[in-house]
Amino acid sequence: RFPTLELLVGDVQTPGIDFAPVELVFAGLIFEYLDSSVALGRIGTLLARDGILGVVSQLPSTALPSITSSPFQSLQSLAPSMRLVLPEQLEAAAEAARFARVSSRCIELPSGKRFQAQVFRAPAR
């Protein structure tokens, strides 16, 4: 629960998004589509001291397609851009950007699709 919540949308790979440092950045299923190092560096500047970065990433599967069939056909257009990022790859990139690992856990859906939830603390300033 949050006493206040303001949602902001922007491209975390560019300096075009700018706002006062925040306590939480939630990055759900975005690192599959961008340069982790660039995005983490930018996100580090958007977080307040001791701010938290929460990440959810899709894990690879030999049995299930990366993009699940859905009534939203436009999702299939994302397939060529998608690159699954292993948890240890994201953790290494976060460490290089001076984030501190707080936690990491695997979440498996009833469908068998798996995701990694990782939490990092903002770089010390």
N, CA, C and O atoms as a printed pandas DataFrame, in Angstrom:
     atom_number atom_name residue_name chain_id  residue_number  x_coord  y_coord  z_coord
0              1         N          ARG        A               1    0.833   -1.185    0.000
1              2        CA          ARG        A               1    0.000    0.000    0.000
2              3         C          ARG        A               1    0.873    1.242    0.000
3              4         O          ARG        A               1    1.905    1.303    0.669
4              5         N          PHE        A               2    0.441    2.210   -0.753
5              6        CA          PHE        A               2    1.161    3.477   -0.854
6              7         C          PHE        A               2    0.247    4.608   -0.390
7              8         O          PHE        A               2   -0.926    4.638   -0.764
8              9         N          PRO        A               3    0.755    5.533    0.413
9             10        CA          PRO        A               3   -0.082    6.673    0.806
10            11         C          PRO        A               3   -0.420    7.542   -0.404
11            12         O          PRO        A               3   -1.501    8.126   -0.473
12            13         N          THR        A               4    0.497    7.623   -1.345
13            14        CA          THR        A               4    0.235    8.328   -2.605
14            15         C          THR        A               4    0.910    7.539   -3.711
15            16         O          THR        A               4    1.916    6.865   -3.485
16            17         N          LEU        A               5    0.357    7.626   -4.893
17            18        CA          LEU        A               5    0.936    6.939   -6.048
18            19         C          LEU        A               5    0.753    7.815   -7.267
19            20         O          LEU        A               5   -0.365    8.188   -7.620
20            21         N          GLU        A               6    1.847    8.133   -7.897
21            22        CA          GLU        A               6    1.812    8.883   -9.147
22            23         C          GLU        A               6    2.532    8.028  -10.176
23            24         O          GLU        A               6    3.699    7.682   -9.992
24            25         N          LEU        A               7    1.846    7.687  -11.251
25            26        CA          LEU        A               7    2.429    6.859  -12.301
26            27         C          LEU        A               7    3.010    7.739  -13.386
27            28         O          LEU        A               7    2.353    8.663  -13.866
28            29         N          LEU        A               8    4.241    7.453  -13.772
29            30        CA          LEU        A               8    4.927    8.213  -14.806
30            31         C          LEU        A               8    5.341    7.256  -15.915
31            32         O          LEU        A               8    5.753    6.128  -15.643
32            33         N          VAL        A               9    5.235    7.694  -17.138
33            34        CA          VAL        A               9    5.576    6.867  -18.281
34            35         C          VAL        A               9    6.672    7.565  -19.075
35            36         O          VAL        A               9    6.613    8.774  -19.299
36            37         N          GLY        A              10    7.670    6.797  -19.499
37            38        CA          GLY        A              10    8.729    7.372  -20.309
38            39         C          GLY        A              10    9.734    6.314  -20.698
39            40         O          GLY        A              10    9.667    5.179  -20.226
40            41         N          ASP        A              11   10.652    6.678  -21.546
41            42        CA          ASP        A              11   11.700    5.782  -22.017
42            43         C          ASP        A              11   12.901    5.909  -21.093
43            44         O          ASP        A              11   13.575    6.939  -21.087
44            45         N          VAL        A              12   13.174    4.860  -20.308
45            46        CA          VAL        A              12   14.263    4.920  -19.336
46            47         C          VAL        A              12   15.636    4.780  -19.976
47            48         O          VAL        A              12   16.646    4.729  -19.274
48            49         N          GLN        A              13   15.681    4.719  -21.279
49            50        CA          GLN        A              13   16.973    4.665  -21.963
50            51         C          GLN        A              13   17.420    6.045  -22.437
51            52         O          GLN        A              13   18.525    6.191  -22.959
52            53         N          THR        A              14   16.577    7.049  -22.260
53            54        CA          THR        A              14   16.906    8.384  -22.746
54            55         C          THR        A              14   16.826    9.398  -21.604
55            56         O          THR        A              14   16.134    9.163  -20.613
56            57         N          PRO        A              15   17.522   10.509  -21.739
57            58        CA          PRO        A              15   17.428   11.553  -20.717
58            59         C          PRO        A              15   16.124   12.345  -20.818
59            60         O          PRO        A              15   15.894   13.246  -20.012
60            61         N          GLY        A              16   15.267   12.028  -21.790
61            62        CA          GLY        A              16   14.019   12.770  -21.985
62            63         C          GLY        A              16   13.047   12.643  -20.831
63            64         O          GLY        A              16   12.234   13.540  -20.609
64            65         N          ILE        A              17   13.113   11.553  -20.096
65            66        CA          ILE        A              17   12.240   11.400  -18.926
66            67         C          ILE        A              17   12.997   11.951  -17.720
67            68         O          ILE        A              17   14.133   11.560  -17.452
68            69         N          ASP        A              18   12.352   12.860  -17.002
69            70        CA          ASP        A              18   13.028   13.492  -15.880
70            71         C          ASP        A              18   11.987   13.890  -14.843
71            72         O          ASP        A              18   10.959   14.483  -15.170
72            73         N          PHE        A              19   12.265   13.561  -13.614
73            74        CA          PHE        A              19   11.403   13.935  -12.498
74            75         C          PHE        A              19   12.244   13.866  -11.233
75            76         O          PHE        A              19   13.345   13.315  -11.230
76            77         N          ALA        A              20   11.712   14.430  -10.166
77            78        CA          ALA        A              20   12.427   14.392   -8.888
78            79         C          ALA        A              20   12.614   12.931   -8.480
79            80         O          ALA        A              20   11.750   12.102   -8.766
80            81         N          PRO        A              21   13.713   12.603   -7.824
81            82        CA          PRO        A              21   13.963   11.215   -7.437
82            83         C          PRO        A              21   12.792   10.621   -6.649
83            84         O          PRO        A              21   12.190   11.276   -5.798
84            85         N          VAL        A              22   12.494    9.372   -6.960
85            86        CA          VAL        A              22   11.367    8.664   -6.356
86            87         C          VAL        A              22   11.869    7.517   -5.477
87            88         O          VAL        A              22   13.034    7.129   -5.562
88            89         N          GLU        A              23   10.997    6.984   -4.643
89            90        CA          GLU        A              23   11.362    5.910   -3.727
90            91         C          GLU        A              23   11.295    4.535   -4.363
91            92         O          GLU        A              23   11.945    3.601   -3.894
92            93         N          LEU        A              24   10.506    4.400   -5.438
93            94        CA          LEU        A              24   10.310    3.095   -6.054
94            95         C          LEU        A              24   10.194    3.216   -7.562
95            96         O          LEU        A              24    9.459    4.059   -8.076
96            97         N          VAL        A              25   10.927    2.367   -8.263
97            98        CA          VAL        A              25   10.738    2.182   -9.697
98            99         C          VAL        A              25   10.402    0.713   -9.888
99           100         O          VAL        A              25   11.156   -0.163   -9.463
100          101         N          PHE        A              26    9.269    0.442  -10.528
101          102        CA          PHE        A              26    8.878   -0.926  -10.840
102          103         C          PHE        A              26    9.103   -1.144  -12.327
103          104         O          PHE        A              26    8.535   -0.442  -13.164
104          105         N          ALA        A              27    9.929   -2.112  -12.642
105          106        CA          ALA        A              27   10.263   -2.417  -14.041
106          107         C          ALA        A              27    9.770   -3.829  -14.345
107          108         O          ALA        A              27   10.528   -4.795  -14.260
108          109         N          GLY        A              28    8.515   -3.934  -14.695
109          110        CA          GLY        A              28    7.913   -5.227  -14.979
110          111         C          GLY        A              28    7.988   -5.558  -16.459
111          112         O          GLY        A              28    7.381   -4.883  -17.289
112          113         N          LEU        A              29    8.733   -6.596  -16.778
113          114        CA          LEU        A              29    8.836   -7.121  -18.142
114          115         C          LEU        A              29    9.306   -6.072  -19.149
115          116         O          LEU        A              29    8.782   -5.996  -20.260
116          117         N          ILE        A              30   10.294   -5.264  -18.758
117          118        CA          ILE        A              30   10.842   -4.291  -19.720
118          119         C          ILE        A              30   12.278   -4.600  -20.120
119          120         O          ILE        A              30   12.700   -4.256  -21.224
120          121         N          PHE        A              31   13.030   -5.245  -19.238
121          122        CA          PHE        A              31   14.435   -5.490  -19.558
122          123         C          PHE        A              31   14.586   -6.456  -20.728
123          124         O          PHE        A              31   15.669   -6.564  -21.302
124          125         N          GLU        A              32   13.518   -7.157  -21.086
125          126        CA          GLU        A              32   13.550   -8.040  -22.257
126          127         C          GLU        A              32   13.607   -7.250  -23.566
127          128         O          GLU        A              32   13.877   -7.824  -24.621
128          129         N          TYR        A              33   13.356   -5.936  -23.506
129          130        CA          TYR        A              33   13.241   -5.128  -24.714
130          131         C          TYR        A              33   14.216   -3.959  -24.786
131          132         O          TYR        A              33   14.112   -3.139  -25.698
132          133         N          LEU        A              34   15.152   -3.859  -23.862
133          134        CA          LEU        A              34   16.065   -2.706  -23.889
134          135         C          LEU        A              34   17.451   -3.091  -23.430
135          136         O          LEU        A              34   17.689   -4.232  -23.035
136          137         N          ASP        A              35   18.351   -2.154  -23.482
137          138        CA          ASP        A              35   19.731   -2.360  -23.050
138          139         C          ASP        A              35   19.784   -2.202  -21.531
139          140         O          ASP        A              35   19.626   -1.098  -21.008
140          141         N          SER        A              36   20.007   -3.310  -20.831
141          142        CA          SER        A              36   19.974   -3.307  -19.364
142          143         C          SER        A              36   20.942   -2.298  -18.763
143          144         O          SER        A              36   20.585   -1.580  -17.828
144          145         N          SER        A              37   22.152   -2.234  -19.284
145          146        CA          SER        A              37   23.160   -1.332  -18.716
146          147         C          SER        A              37   22.734    0.122  -18.821
147          148         O          SER        A              37   22.856    0.883  -17.861
148          149         N          VAL        A              38   22.237    0.506  -19.986
149          150        CA          VAL        A              38   21.801    1.894  -20.191
150          151         C          VAL        A              38   20.612    2.204  -19.285
151          152         O          VAL        A              38   20.588    3.237  -18.617
152          153         N          ALA        A              39   19.626    1.307  -19.266
153          154        CA          ALA        A              39   18.424    1.544  -18.467
154          155         C          ALA        A              39   18.753    1.601  -16.972
155          156         O          ALA        A              39   18.236    2.464  -16.263
156          157         N          LEU        A              40   19.603    0.698  -16.485
157          158        CA          LEU        A              40   19.952    0.702  -15.065
158          159         C          LEU        A              40   20.687    1.978  -14.678
159          160         O          LEU        A              40   20.449    2.528  -13.602
160          161         N          GLY        A              41   21.567    2.449  -15.532
161          162        CA          GLY        A              41   22.262    3.703  -15.249
162          163         C          GLY        A              41   21.294    4.860  -15.137
163          164         O          GLY        A              41   21.421    5.707  -14.253
164          165         N          ARG        A              42   20.336    4.893  -16.025
165          166        CA          ARG        A              42   19.340    5.976  -16.012
166          167         C          ARG        A              42   18.411    5.854  -14.806
167          168         O          ARG        A              42   18.114    6.848  -14.143
168          169         N          ILE        A              43   17.950    4.624  -14.520
169          170        CA          ILE        A              43   17.055    4.408  -13.387
170          171         C          ILE        A              43   17.750    4.802  -12.083
171          172         O          ILE        A              43   17.108    5.330  -11.175
172          173         N          GLY        A              44   19.044    4.550  -11.985
173          174        CA          GLY        A              44   19.802    4.930  -10.792
174          175         C          GLY        A              44   19.728    6.421  -10.505
175          176         O          GLY        A              44   19.754    6.829   -9.344
176          177         N          THR        A              45   19.634    7.237  -11.547
177          178        CA          THR        A              45   19.545    8.690  -11.353
178          179         C          THR        A              45   18.138    9.133  -10.979
179          180         O          THR        A              45   17.947   10.252  -10.504
180          181         N          LEU        A              46   17.150    8.265  -11.190
181          182        CA          LEU        A              46   15.757    8.613  -10.911
182          183         C          LEU        A              46   15.292    8.164   -9.530
183          184         O          LEU        A              46   14.203    8.527   -9.084
184          185         N          LEU        A              47   16.123    7.375   -8.859
185          186        CA          LEU        A              47   15.770    6.869   -7.539
186          187         C          LEU        A              47   16.357    7.737   -6.423
187          188         O          LEU        A              47   17.487    8.216   -6.514
188          189         N          ALA        A              48   15.568    7.922   -5.383
189          190        CA          ALA        A              48   16.040    8.642   -4.204
190          191         C          ALA        A              48   17.040    7.776   -3.444
191          192         O          ALA        A              48   17.161    6.578   -3.700
192          193         N          ARG        A              49   17.740    8.387   -2.524
193          194        CA          ARG        A              49   18.663    7.643   -1.660
194          195         C          ARG        A              49   17.894    6.508   -0.987
195          196         O          ARG        A              49   16.810    6.726   -0.446
196          197         N          ASP        A              50   18.449    5.308   -1.018
197          198        CA          ASP        A              50   17.809    4.098   -0.495
198          199         C          ASP        A              50   16.542    3.710   -1.253
199          200         O          ASP        A              50   15.751    2.903   -0.767
200          201         N          GLY        A              51   16.348    4.279   -2.438
201          202        CA          GLY        A              51   15.200    3.903   -3.262
202          203         C          GLY        A              51   15.302    2.447   -3.725
203          204         O          GLY        A              51   16.377    1.848   -3.718
204          205         N          ILE        A              52   14.175    1.907   -4.119
205          206        CA          ILE        A              52   14.083    0.499   -4.495
206          207         C          ILE        A              52   13.714    0.355   -5.971
207          208         O          ILE        A              52   12.837    1.048   -6.487
208          209         N          LEU        A              53   14.410   -0.563   -6.627
209          210        CA          LEU        A              53   14.080   -0.958   -7.988
210          211         C          LEU        A              53   13.539   -2.378   -7.922
211          212         O          LEU        A              53   14.254   -3.299   -7.527
212          213         N          GLY        A              54   12.283   -2.558   -8.308
213          214        CA          GLY        A              54   11.672   -3.880   -8.375
214          215         C          GLY        A              54   11.584   -4.311   -9.824
215          216         O          GLY        A              54   11.075   -3.574  -10.668
216          217         N          VAL        A              55   12.079   -5.506  -10.114
217          218        CA          VAL        A              55   12.126   -6.002  -11.493
218          219         C          VAL        A              55   11.426   -7.352  -11.573
219          220         O          VAL        A              55   11.607   -8.207  -10.706
220          221         N          VAL        A              56   10.635   -7.532  -12.605
221          222        CA          VAL        A              56   10.082   -8.846  -12.924
222          223         C          VAL        A              56   10.522   -9.147  -14.348
223          224         O          VAL        A              56   10.264   -8.380  -15.275
224          225         N          SER        A              57   11.197  -10.294  -14.499
225          226        CA          SER        A              57   11.701  -10.713  -15.816
226          227         C          SER        A              57   11.187  -12.107  -16.131
227          228         O          SER        A              57   11.048  -12.954  -15.248
228          229         N          GLN        A              58   10.913  -12.323  -17.394
229          230        CA          GLN        A              58   10.475  -13.643  -17.827
230          231         C          GLN        A              58   11.675  -14.573  -17.973
231          232         O          GLN        A              58   12.718  -14.177  -18.492
232          233         N          LEU        A              59   11.522  -15.797  -17.516
233          234        CA          LEU        A              59   12.588  -16.788  -17.633
234          235         C          LEU        A              59   12.369  -17.656  -18.868
235          236         O          LEU        A              59   11.230  -17.878  -19.278
236          237         N          PRO        A              60   13.452  -18.144  -19.460
237          238        CA          PRO        A              60   13.319  -18.987  -20.645
238          239         C          PRO        A              60   12.632  -20.321  -20.322
239          240         O          PRO        A              60   12.691  -20.813  -19.195
240          241         N          SER        A              61   11.988  -20.882  -21.330
241          242        CA          SER        A              61   11.331  -22.173  -21.186
242          243         C          SER        A              61   11.539  -22.976  -22.461
243          244         O          SER        A              61   11.432  -22.441  -23.564
244          245         N          THR        A              62   11.834  -24.241  -22.306
245          246        CA          THR        A              62   11.946  -25.104  -23.484
246          247         C          THR        A              62   10.574  -25.612  -23.911
247          248         O          THR        A              62   10.400  -26.060  -25.044
248          249         N          ALA        A              63    9.596  -25.542  -23.003
249          250        CA          ALA        A              63    8.272  -26.095  -23.287
250          251         C          ALA        A              63    7.244  -25.051  -23.714
251          252         O          ALA        A              63    6.239  -25.395  -24.337
252          253         N          LEU        A              64    7.482  -23.783  -23.389
253          254        CA          LEU        A              64    6.491  -22.741  -23.675
254          255         C          LEU        A              64    7.100  -21.644  -24.536
255          256         O          LEU        A              64    8.290  -21.350  -24.417
256          257         N          PRO        A              65    6.285  -21.031  -25.410
257          258        CA          PRO        A              65    6.802  -19.916  -26.219
258          259         C          PRO        A              65    7.060  -18.690  -25.348
259          260         O          PRO        A              65    6.417  -18.502  -24.315
260          261         N          SER        A              66    7.994  -17.872  -25.772
261          262        CA          SER        A              66    8.300  -16.657  -25.009
262          263         C          SER        A              66    7.097  -15.727  -24.943
263          264         O          SER        A              66    6.810  -15.140  -23.900
264          265         N          ILE        A              67    6.403  -15.600  -26.054
265          266        CA          ILE        A              67    5.200  -14.772  -26.076
266          267         C          ILE        A              67    4.006  -15.703  -26.203
267          268         O          ILE        A              67    3.823  -16.365  -27.225
268          269         N          THR        A              68    3.202  -15.745  -25.162
269          270        CA          THR        A              68    2.059  -16.642  -25.088
270          271         C          THR        A              68    0.947  -16.164  -26.009
271          272         O          THR        A              68    0.732  -14.963  -26.170
272          273         N          SER        A              69    0.250  -17.106  -26.605
273          274        CA          SER        A              69   -0.913  -16.755  -27.435
274          275         C          SER        A              69   -1.914  -15.989  -26.586
275          276         O          SER        A              69   -2.144  -16.305  -25.418
276          277         N          SER        A              70   -2.497  -14.983  -27.199
277          278        CA          SER        A              70   -3.485  -14.167  -26.505
278          279         C          SER        A              70   -4.423  -13.568  -27.538
279          280         O          SER        A              70   -4.107  -13.553  -28.727
280          281         N          PRO        A              71   -5.572  -13.075  -27.096
281          282        CA          PRO        A              71   -6.477  -12.427  -28.046
282          283         C          PRO        A              71   -5.904  -11.111  -28.589
283          284         O          PRO        A              71   -6.436  -10.552  -29.549
284          285         N          PHE        A              72   -4.819  -10.617  -27.975
285          286        CA          PHE        A              72   -4.208   -9.366  -28.411
286          287         C          PHE        A              72   -3.100   -9.685  -29.412
287          288         O          PHE        A              72   -1.946   -9.869  -29.025
288          289         N          GLN        A              73   -3.442   -9.750  -30.667
289          290        CA          GLN        A              73   -2.505  -10.141  -31.716
290          291         C          GLN        A              73   -1.312   -9.199  -31.833
291          292         O          GLN        A              73   -0.248   -9.604  -32.300
292          293         N          SER        A              74   -1.476   -7.960  -31.418
293          294        CA          SER        A              74   -0.379   -6.993  -31.526
294          295         C          SER        A              74    0.824   -7.415  -30.679
295          296         O          SER        A              74    1.944   -6.986  -30.956
296          297         N          LEU        A              75    0.616   -8.239  -29.662
297          298        CA          LEU        A              75    1.734   -8.703  -28.842
298          299         C          LEU        A              75    2.733   -9.516  -29.658
299          300         O          LEU        A              75    3.925   -9.520  -29.349
300          301         N          GLN        A              76    2.269  -10.195  -30.680
301          302        CA          GLN        A              76    3.163  -10.995  -31.517
302          303         C          GLN        A              76    4.189  -10.118  -32.229
303          304         O          GLN        A              76    5.272  -10.594  -32.571
304          305         N          SER        A              77    3.866   -8.846  -32.458
305          306        CA          SER        A              77    4.816   -7.956  -33.130
306          307         C          SER        A              77    6.046   -7.680  -32.260
307          308         O          SER        A              77    7.065   -7.208  -32.765
308          309         N          LEU        A              78    5.960   -7.968  -30.972
309          310        CA          LEU        A              78    7.095   -7.769  -30.075
310          311         C          LEU        A              78    8.125   -8.891  -30.167
311          312         O          LEU        A              78    9.272   -8.718  -29.755
312          313         N          ALA        A              79    7.725  -10.026  -30.700
313          314        CA          ALA        A              79    8.591  -11.218  -30.717
314          315         C          ALA        A              79    9.999  -10.946  -31.248
315          316         O          ALA        A              79   10.962  -11.383  -30.617
316          317         N          PRO        A              80   10.168  -10.251  -32.371
317          318        CA          PRO        A              80   11.529  -10.046  -32.879
318          319         C          PRO        A              80   12.418   -9.195  -31.963
319          320         O          PRO        A              80   13.643   -9.293  -32.031
320          321         N          SER        A              81   11.818   -8.370  -31.116
321          322        CA          SER        A              81   12.592   -7.485  -30.239
322          323         C          SER        A              81   12.908   -8.118  -28.890
323          324         O          SER        A              81   13.757   -7.614  -28.154
324          325         N          MET        A              82   12.239   -9.211  -28.560
325          326        CA          MET        A              82   12.373   -9.786  -27.226
326          327         C          MET        A              82   13.667  -10.572  -27.066
327          328         O          MET        A              82   14.002  -11.421  -27.893
328          329         N          ARG        A              83   14.399  -10.271  -25.971
329          330        CA          ARG        A              83   15.598  -11.023  -25.571
330          331         C          ARG        A              83   15.475  -11.292  -24.088
331          332         O          ARG        A              83   15.556  -10.375  -23.270
332          333         N          LEU        A              84   15.281  -12.549  -23.746
333          334        CA          LEU        A              84   15.148  -12.880  -22.331
334          335         C          LEU        A              84   16.476  -12.644  -21.625
335          336         O          LEU        A              84   17.537  -12.974  -22.156
336          337         N          VAL        A              85   16.416  -12.076  -20.436
337          338        CA          VAL        A              85   17.596  -11.743  -19.643
338          339         C          VAL        A              85   17.612  -12.670  -18.432
339          340         O          VAL        A              85   16.676  -12.672  -17.633
340          341         N          LEU        A              86   18.665  -13.447  -18.301
341          342        CA          LEU        A              86   18.775  -14.348  -17.158
342          343         C          LEU        A              86   18.986  -13.539  -15.876
343          344         O          LEU        A              86   19.597  -12.471  -15.912
344          345         N          PRO        A              87   18.485  -14.039  -14.749
345          346        CA          PRO        A              87   18.620  -13.290  -13.486
346          347         C          PRO        A              87   20.062  -12.920  -13.162
347          348         O          PRO        A              87   20.329  -11.818  -12.683
348          349         N          GLU        A              88   20.994  -13.838  -13.422
349          350        CA          GLU        A              88   22.396  -13.528  -13.111
350          351         C          GLU        A              88   22.958  -12.454  -14.042
351          352         O          GLU        A              88   23.861  -11.715  -13.648
352          353         N          GLN        A              89   22.445  -12.353  -15.265
353          354        CA          GLN        A              89   22.873  -11.290  -16.176
354          355         C          GLN        A              89   22.379   -9.931  -15.671
355          356         O          GLN        A              89   23.123   -8.951  -15.661
356          357         N          LEU        A              90   21.108   -9.892  -15.252
357          358        CA          LEU        A              90   20.566   -8.637  -14.748
358          359         C          LEU        A              90   21.254   -8.238  -13.447
359          360         O          LEU        A              90   21.529   -7.060  -13.220
360          361         N          GLU        A              91   21.527   -9.213  -12.605
361          362        CA          GLU        A              91   22.212   -8.923  -11.340
362          363         C          GLU        A              91   23.610   -8.367  -11.601
363          364         O          GLU        A              91   24.033   -7.430  -10.925
364          365         N          ALA        A              92   24.328   -8.926  -12.564
365          366        CA          ALA        A              92   25.670   -8.427  -12.896
366          367         C          ALA        A              92   25.589   -7.003  -13.434
367          368         O          ALA        A              92   26.412   -6.159  -13.080
368          369         N          ALA        A              93   24.595   -6.728  -14.294
369          370        CA          ALA        A              93   24.436   -5.376  -14.832
370          371         C          ALA        A              93   24.057   -4.404  -13.716
371          372         O          ALA        A              93   24.538   -3.271  -13.689
372          373         N          ALA        A              94   23.198   -4.842  -12.798
373          374        CA          ALA        A              94   22.811   -3.985  -11.668
374          375         C          ALA        A              94   24.015   -3.700  -10.773
375          376         O          ALA        A              94   24.204   -2.573  -10.315
376          377         N          GLU        A              95   24.817   -4.716  -10.530
377          378        CA          GLU        A              95   26.019   -4.529   -9.706
378          379         C          GLU        A              95   26.979   -3.549  -10.381
379          380         O          GLU        A              95   27.573   -2.701   -9.714
380          381         N          ALA        A              96   27.131   -3.666  -11.697
381          382        CA          ALA        A              96   28.001   -2.744  -12.431
382          383         C          ALA        A              96   27.486   -1.310  -12.345
383          384         O          ALA        A              96   28.268   -0.361  -12.388
384          385         N          ALA        A              97   26.150   -1.154  -12.223
385          386        CA          ALA        A              97   25.546    0.175  -12.084
386          387         C          ALA        A              97   25.471    0.597  -10.614
387          388         O          ALA        A              97   24.847    1.605  -10.283
388          389         N          ARG        A              98   26.112   -0.185   -9.731
389          390        CA          ARG        A              98   26.247    0.098   -8.307
390          391         C          ARG        A              98   24.961   -0.088   -7.502
391          392         O          ARG        A              98   24.815    0.489   -6.424
392          393         N          PHE        A              99   24.029   -0.891   -8.021
393          394        CA          PHE        A              99   22.849   -1.266   -7.246
394          395         C          PHE        A              99   23.247   -2.383   -6.291
395          396         O          PHE        A              99   24.156   -3.162   -6.579
396          397         N          ALA        A             100   22.564   -2.457   -5.156
397          398        CA          ALA        A             100   22.781   -3.537   -4.193
398          399         C          ALA        A             100   21.597   -4.500   -4.270
399          400         O          ALA        A             100   20.440   -4.080   -4.247
400          401         N          ARG        A             101   21.895   -5.776   -4.361
401          402        CA          ARG        A             101   20.841   -6.790   -4.424
402          403         C          ARG        A             101   20.176   -6.909   -3.059
403          404         O          ARG        A             101   20.852   -7.011   -2.036
404          405         N          VAL        A             102   18.839   -6.894   -3.053
405          406        CA          VAL        A             102   18.077   -7.059   -1.822
406          407         C          VAL        A             102   17.474   -8.467   -1.778
407          408         O          VAL        A             102   17.578   -9.160   -0.765
408          409         N          SER        A             103   16.849   -8.880   -2.875
409          410        CA          SER        A             103   16.242  -10.211   -2.907
410          411         C          SER        A             103   16.030  -10.666   -4.341
411          412         O          SER        A             103   16.080   -9.880   -5.287
412          413         N          SER        A             104   15.790  -11.974   -4.465
413          414        CA          SER        A             104   15.532  -12.559   -5.773
414          415         C          SER        A             104   14.772  -13.860   -5.565
415          416         O          SER        A             104   15.167  -14.695   -4.750
416          417         N          ARG        A             105   13.684  -14.030   -6.303
417          418        CA          ARG        A             105   12.935  -15.283   -6.194
418          419         C          ARG        A             105   12.239  -15.605   -7.504
419          420         O          ARG        A             105   11.907  -14.718   -8.290
420          421         N          CYS        A             106   12.027  -16.896   -7.717
421          422        CA          CYS        A             106   11.364  -17.388   -8.918
422          423         C          CYS        A             106    9.872  -17.547   -8.627
423          424         O          CYS        A             106    9.477  -18.016   -7.560
424          425         N          ILE        A             107    9.059  -17.147   -9.595
425          426        CA          ILE        A             107    7.608  -17.289   -9.488
426          427         C          ILE        A             107    7.157  -18.144  -10.667
427          428         O          ILE        A             107    7.446  -17.815  -11.818
428          429         N          GLU        A             108    6.456  -19.231  -10.391
429          430        CA          GLU        A             108    5.948  -20.087  -11.465
430          431         C          GLU        A             108    4.432  -20.013  -11.500
431          432         O          GLU        A             108    3.763  -20.206  -10.484
432          433         N          LEU        A             109    3.894  -19.729  -12.689
433          434        CA          LEU        A             109    2.452  -19.663  -12.868
434          435         C          LEU        A             109    1.887  -21.065  -13.083
435          436         O          LEU        A             109    2.631  -21.981  -13.434
436          437         N          PRO        A             110    0.594  -21.242  -12.878
437          438        CA          PRO        A             110   -0.018  -22.552  -13.144
438          439         C          PRO        A             110    0.218  -23.035  -14.582
439          440         O          PRO        A             110    0.233  -24.240  -14.835
440          441         N          SER        A             111    0.398  -22.115  -15.508
441          442        CA          SER        A             111    0.656  -22.477  -16.909
442          443         C          SER        A             111    2.039  -23.072  -17.112
443          444         O          SER        A             111    2.310  -23.670  -18.153
444          445         N          GLY        A             112    2.918  -22.915  -16.126
445          446        CA          GLY        A             112    4.297  -23.372  -16.244
446          447         C          GLY        A             112    5.262  -22.258  -16.603
447          448         O          GLY        A             112    6.477  -22.441  -16.518
448          449         N          LYS        A             113    4.736  -21.094  -17.008
449          450        CA          LYS        A             113    5.603  -19.949  -17.319
450          451         C          LYS        A             113    6.237  -19.457  -16.025
451          452         O          LYS        A             113    5.577  -19.377  -14.989
452          453         N          ARG        A             114    7.545  -19.123  -16.096
453          454        CA          ARG        A             114    8.286  -18.715  -14.898
454          455         C          ARG        A             114    8.832  -17.300  -15.052
455          456         O          ARG        A             114    9.196  -16.860  -16.142
456          457         N          PHE        A             115    8.874  -16.614  -13.931
457          458        CA          PHE        A             115    9.368  -15.246  -13.871
458          459         C          PHE        A             115   10.305  -15.118  -12.680
459          460         O          PHE        A             115   10.188  -15.851  -11.697
460          461         N          GLN        A             116   11.236  -14.178  -12.781
461          462        CA          GLN        A             116   12.143  -13.886  -11.672
462          463         C          GLN        A             116   11.789  -12.497  -11.147
463          464         O          GLN        A             116   11.739  -11.529  -11.905
464          465         N          ALA        A             117   11.545  -12.414   -9.846
465          466        CA          ALA        A             117   11.308  -11.125   -9.196
466          467         C          ALA        A             117   12.586  -10.768   -8.441
467          468         O          ALA        A             117   13.024  -11.500   -7.554
468          469         N          GLN        A             118   13.176   -9.630   -8.808
469          470        CA          GLN        A             118   14.422   -9.174   -8.192
470          471         C          GLN        A             118   14.222   -7.774   -7.634
471          472         O          GLN        A             118   13.558   -6.933   -8.241
472          473         N          VAL        A             119   14.803   -7.542   -6.480
473          474        CA          VAL        A             119   14.721   -6.231   -5.838
474          475         C          VAL        A             119   16.140   -5.743   -5.590
475          476         O          VAL        A             119   16.992   -6.478   -5.090
476          477         N          PHE        A             120   16.376   -4.475   -5.953
477          478        CA          PHE        A             120   17.679   -3.846   -5.791
478          479         C          PHE        A             120   17.516   -2.529   -5.064
479          480         O          PHE        A             120   16.478   -1.876   -5.176
480          481         N          ARG        A             121   18.537   -2.135   -4.319
481          482        CA          ARG        A             121   18.565   -0.828   -3.660
482          483         C          ARG        A             121   19.378    0.123   -4.532
483          484         O          ARG        A             121   20.359   -0.276   -5.160
484          485         N          ALA        A             122   18.961    1.369   -4.561
485          486        CA          ALA        A             122   19.600    2.392   -5.401
486          487         C          ALA        A             122   21.082    2.531   -5.082
487          488         O          ALA        A             122   21.512    2.270   -3.958
488          489         N          PRO        A             123   21.870    2.952   -6.094
489          490        CA          PRO        A             123   23.298    3.186   -5.869
490          491         C          PRO        A             123   23.514    4.265   -4.814
491          492         O          PRO        A             123   22.766    5.240   -4.743
492          493         N          ALA        A             124   24.539    4.076   -4.005
493          494        CA          ALA        A             124   24.904    5.098   -3.012
494          495         C          ALA        A             124   25.368    6.342   -3.756
495          496         O          ALA        A             124   26.001    6.247   -4.808
496          497         N          ARG        A             125   25.056    7.485   -3.215
497          498        CA          ARG        A             125   25.436    8.748   -3.880
498          499         C          ARG        A             125   26.618    9.363   -3.176
499          500         O          ARG        A             125   27.091   10.426   -3.577
